[in-house]
Amino acid sequence: MKKFIKSFFNKSSQSESENDAEGKYMPKKKAPIEERFTYNFTENGGKFLYCENQSECDSFFSQIIEENKWDDAEILCYDDSLLDFFREKEKVNISKTNLNAKFFLTRCEFLVANDGSLLICAKQIKSHKVNDLPKNFIVFAKISQFTETLSGGLNGIKSKYSNNLPTNITTIKNFNSQEKDDTNFLTYGSAAKNLYLLLLEDL
């Protein structure tokens, strides 16, 4: 993660210098969507880990567990595919009911580049409010889940679930303990979450 983030910020600084050299009247080049999301997500306080493959993803997951001393801790998870993936690799205590579990293991619908938020719905969090879920999140996503804007993500959900539109659509954006001004109606009043994002390449 450190190498990726370091190269990302070095690249951003280099791009700024190149833009300055081109002249103040030249239009600025728009950074790739994944770079803009990563920058905004980490500015919000999120912890970003880029994974080239499933093995690397599993290794990062183990490091998160070890770093936070969450061995044998109870995990809230509604996604059976994630449970099947990690059950044999980690000694975890799975719950589908305990909102006071040590952390919440989940996927998301979209990664919104322009504000670094994660778009989720009842498919991930059932009928619960984000505030009612554990403080610690570990979220899995793939490169194909990037979207430029919140409206783009909402349209993506409508398209994906055209025959059965999910309820409880919301975003997670605040990953700092310090409160920030937020005009996004989907995140207004949400408590900060300690969130790790494991981003995988699409296989």
C-alpha positions in Angstrom: 0.0 0.0 0.0 2.7 2.5 0.9 4.5 2.0 -2.4 1.3 2.5 -4.3 0.3 5.6 -2.3 3.8 7.0 -2.6 3.9 6.5 -6.3 0.4 8.0 -6.6 1.3 11.2 -4.7 4.6 11.6 -6.5 2.8 11.2 -9.8 0.3 13.9 -8.7 3.0 16.3 -7.8 4.8 15.6 -11.1 1.6 16.3 -13.0 1.1 19.6 -11.1 4.6 20.7 -12.1 4.0 19.7 -15.7 0.8 21.7 -15.7 2.6 24.8 -14.3 5.3 24.4 -17.0 2.6 24.3 -19.7 1.3 27.7 -18.7 -1.5 29.0 -16.6 -3.8 29.4 -19.6 -3.5 25.8 -20.8 -6.4 23.5 -19.7 -5.3 21.1 -16.9 -5.3 17.4 -17.7 -7.8 15.4 -15.8 -6.3 12.6 -13.7 -7.5 9.0 -14.2 -10.6 8.2 -12.3 -8.8 5.7 -10.0 -6.3 8.4 -9.0 -9.0 11.0 -8.2 -10.9 8.5 -6.1 -7.8 7.4 -4.2 -6.9 11.0 -3.5 -10.3 12.0 -2.2 -10.8 8.7 -0.3 -7.6 9.1 1.6 -8.3 12.8 2.2 -11.5 11.6 3.9 -9.4 9.4 6.1 -9.9 6.1 4.4 -7.2 3.4 4.3 -6.6 2.2 0.8 -4.9 -1.0 -0.2 -4.5 -1.9 -3.9 -4.4 -5.7 -4.7 -3.2 -7.1 -8.0 -4.6 -10.5 -7.3 -6.7 -12.5 -4.8 -3.6 -13.8 -3.0 -2.4 -10.3 -2.3 -5.9 -9.4 -1.1 -5.9 -12.3 1.3 -2.4 -11.2 2.6 -3.6 -7.6 3.2 -6.7 -8.9 5.0 -4.5 -11.0 7.3 -2.2 -8.0 8.0 -5.3 -5.8 9.0 -6.4 -8.5 11.4 -3.0 -8.8 12.9 -2.3 -5.1 13.1 -5.6 -4.4 15.0 -5.3 -7.6 17.1 -8.7 -8.8 15.8 -7.7 -12.5 15.9 -10.8 -14.5 17.1 -12.8 -11.3 17.2 -16.4 -11.5 16.1 -17.1 -10.2 12.6 -20.4 -9.0 11.2 -20.8 -10.1 7.6 -23.9 -10.7 5.4 -22.1 -11.7 2.3 -21.7 -15.5 2.1 -19.2 -15.3 -0.8 -16.8 -13.3 1.4 -17.4 -15.8 4.3 -16.6 -18.7 2.0 -13.4 -17.0 0.8 -12.0 -16.2 4.3 -13.4 -19.0 6.5 -10.6 -21.4 5.7 -7.8 -18.8 5.8 -8.6 -17.0 9.1 -9.9 -18.1 12.4 -12.8 -15.7 12.5 -16.0 -15.7 14.5 -18.8 -14.9 12.0 -22.1 -13.2 13.0 -25.0 -12.1 10.9 -26.8 -10.4 13.8 -24.3 -8.7 16.2 -24.2 -5.0 15.4 -21.6 -4.6 18.1 -19.1 -7.0 16.4 -15.5 -5.8 16.2 -15.8 -5.0 12.5 -18.0 -5.2 9.5 -16.9 -7.2 6.4 -18.7 -6.2 3.2 -18.6 -5.3 -0.5 -20.0 -2.0 -1.9 -21.8 -1.0 -5.1 -19.7 1.8 -6.5 -16.6 3.9 -5.7 -17.4 7.6 -6.3 -14.4 9.5 -7.7 -15.4 13.1 -7.2 -15.8 12.9 -3.4 -14.1 9.6 -2.5 -17.2 8.0 -1.1 -18.5 4.4 -1.2 -22.0 3.8 -2.4 -23.9 1.0 -0.7 -27.4 -0.3 -0.3 -29.6 -2.9 1.4 -27.7 -5.6 -0.5 -24.7 -4.9 1.7 -26.2 -3.4 5.0 -29.8 -4.8 5.0 -32.2 -2.3 6.6 -29.6 -0.9 9.1 -28.4 2.6 9.2 -24.6 3.1 8.8 -24.4 4.5 12.3 -25.8 1.3 13.7 -23.0 -0.8 12.2 -19.6 -1.5 13.8 -17.1 1.4 13.8 -14.6 -0.7 11.9 -15.2 -1.6 8.2 -13.3 -3.8 5.8 -14.7 -3.3 2.3 -13.9 -5.2 -0.9 -14.3 -3.6 -4.3 -13.0 -4.0 -7.9 -11.6 -1.6 -10.4 -14.8 -1.9 -12.5 -16.8 -0.3 -9.7 -15.4 3.2 -10.2 -17.9 5.9 -11.2 -17.3 9.6 -11.7 -20.3 11.0 -9.7 -22.9 10.0 -7.1 -25.6 10.3 -9.8 -23.6 8.0 -12.0 -23.5 5.4 -9.2 -27.3 5.8 -8.6 -27.9 5.2 -12.3 -25.6 2.2 -12.1 -27.7 0.7 -9.3 -30.9 1.3 -11.2 -29.4 -0.5 -14.2 -27.9 -3.4 -12.2 -31.1 -4.0 -10.2 -33.6 -2.9 -12.9 -36.2 -5.6 -11.9 -35.8 -5.2 -8.1 -34.4 -1.8 -7.1 -32.8 -2.1 -3.6 -33.8 0.1 -0.7 -31.5 1.8 1.9 -29.2 3.4 -0.7 -26.6 5.5 1.0 -22.9 6.5 0.9 -20.0 6.2 3.4 -17.7 9.2 3.2 -16.4 10.2 6.7 -13.5 8.1 7.8 -12.0 10.7 10.2 -12.9 11.1 13.8 -13.1 14.9 13.2 -16.4 16.0 11.8 -16.3 17.7 8.4 -18.9 19.9 6.7 -20.8 17.7 4.2 -23.4 18.7 1.8 -24.1 15.2 0.6 -27.6 14.3 1.7 -26.8 10.6 1.7 -24.1 11.0 4.3 -25.5 13.8 6.4 -25.3 12.9 10.2 -23.3 9.7 9.7 -20.7 8.8 12.3 -17.1 8.4 11.2 -15.9 4.9 10.4 -12.5 3.4 10.5 -12.5 1.9 7.0 -10.1 -0.2 5.0 -10.7 -0.6 1.3 -9.2 -3.6 -0.5 -9.3 -2.8 -4.2 -8.8 -5.7 -6.5 -8.1 -5.9 -10.2 -10.9 -7.5 -12.1 -10.0 -11.1 -12.9 
